[in-house]
């Protein structure tokens, strides 16, 4: 077994730090959860599902998740505009981790 020392450790060089950089934020995990549970979801559906989120915050979170390759944004050229969001292949690989968080919460919530 390798002897680890926190004195020489660099948190920013860990997989944990990278993962957290992708999903940190008040609503990103909720967005990922919604897309995992409901598949393809439109913007206004997400807005209603995430009660209390502002349009600006939802738009920013969606943009960041798309830029990080965790979700796919599909825009249809019609009036009124139609935009749908779904998990990307990379986003889908994150779902087992999210499922484990859900299971832990189901077991430990009172």
C-alpha positions as CSV (number, residue, x, y, z in Angstrom):
1,X,0.0,0.0,0.0
2,X,1.2,3.5,-0.9
3,X,2.0,5.8,2.0
4,X,-0.1,9.0,1.4
5,X,0.7,12.3,3.0
6,X,-1.6,15.4,2.9
7,X,1.5,17.6,3.0
8,X,2.4,16.6,-0.6
9,X,-1.2,16.2,-1.9
10,X,-2.7,18.6,-4.4
11,X,-6.5,18.5,-4.4
12,X,-6.7,20.3,-7.7
13,X,-4.9,17.4,-9.4
14,X,-7.4,14.8,-8.4
15,X,-10.3,13.2,-10.2
16,X,-12.5,14.3,-7.4
17,X,-11.6,18.0,-8.0
18,X,-12.3,17.6,-11.7
19,X,-15.7,16.0,-11.2
20,X,-16.7,18.7,-8.7
21,X,-15.7,21.4,-11.1
22,X,-18.2,20.0,-13.6
23,X,-21.1,19.5,-11.2
24,X,-20.7,22.1,-8.5
25,X,-23.4,24.7,-8.3
26,X,-26.7,24.9,-6.7
27,X,-28.8,23.4,-9.5
28,X,-26.5,21.3,-11.8
29,X,-27.1,18.0,-10.0
30,X,-30.8,18.7,-10.1
31,X,-30.7,19.3,-13.8
32,X,-28.7,16.1,-14.4
33,X,-31.2,14.2,-12.2
34,X,-34.2,15.6,-14.1
35,X,-32.6,14.6,-17.5
36,X,-31.7,11.2,-16.1
37,X,-35.2,10.6,-14.9
38,X,-37.3,12.1,-17.7
39,X,-35.0,11.9,-20.8
40,X,-35.5,14.7,-23.2
41,X,-36.8,17.8,-21.4
42,X,-37.6,21.3,-22.7
43,X,-36.4,24.5,-21.0
44,X,-39.8,25.5,-19.6
45,X,-40.3,22.0,-18.2
46,X,-37.0,22.3,-16.4
47,X,-37.9,25.8,-15.1
48,X,-41.2,24.5,-13.6
49,X,-39.5,21.4,-12.2
50,X,-36.8,23.4,-10.5
51,X,-39.1,25.7,-8.5
52,X,-37.4,29.0,-7.5
53,X,-34.6,28.9,-10.1
54,X,-34.3,32.1,-12.1
55,X,-34.2,32.1,-15.9
56,X,-30.6,33.5,-15.7
57,X,-29.4,30.8,-13.4
58,X,-31.0,28.0,-15.3
59,X,-29.6,29.3,-18.6
60,X,-26.1,29.6,-17.2
61,X,-26.2,26.2,-15.6
62,X,-27.4,24.6,-18.8
63,X,-24.8,26.4,-20.8
64,X,-22.0,25.2,-18.5
65,X,-23.2,21.6,-18.5
66,X,-23.3,21.7,-22.3
67,X,-19.9,23.3,-22.6
68,X,-18.5,20.6,-20.2
69,X,-20.1,17.9,-22.5
70,X,-22.5,16.5,-19.9
71,X,-25.7,17.5,-21.7
72,X,-26.9,18.0,-25.3
73,X,-28.9,21.0,-26.4
74,X,-31.0,20.6,-29.5
75,X,-32.7,23.6,-31.0
76,X,-35.4,23.4,-33.6
77,X,-35.8,26.2,-36.2
78,X,-39.4,27.1,-35.6
79,X,-41.5,29.8,-34.2
80,X,-41.8,29.9,-31.3
81,X,-38.3,28.4,-30.7
82,X,-38.2,24.9,-29.4
83,X,-35.1,23.8,-27.4
84,X,-34.7,20.3,-25.8
85,X,-32.0,19.1,-23.4
86,X,-30.8,15.5,-22.8
87,X,-27.9,13.7,-21.3
88,X,-24.8,13.2,-23.5
89,X,-22.9,9.9,-23.4
90,X,-20.5,11.4,-20.9
91,X,-23.4,12.6,-18.8
92,X,-25.0,9.2,-18.8
93,X,-21.8,7.7,-17.4
94,X,-22.2,10.0,-14.4
95,X,-25.6,8.6,-13.6
96,X,-24.5,5.6,-11.6
97,X,-22.7,8.0,-9.2
98,X,-25.9,10.1,-8.9
99,X,-27.9,6.9,-8.4
100,X,-25.7,6.0,-5.5
101,X,-26.3,9.5,-3.9
102,X,-30.0,9.0,-4.3
103,X,-29.9,5.5,-2.7
104,X,-27.8,6.9,0.2
105,X,-30.4,9.7,0.7
106,X,-33.3,7.2,0.7
107,X,-31.6,5.1,3.3
108,X,-30.5,8.0,5.6
109,X,-33.3,10.5,5.4
110,X,-35.6,10.7,8.3
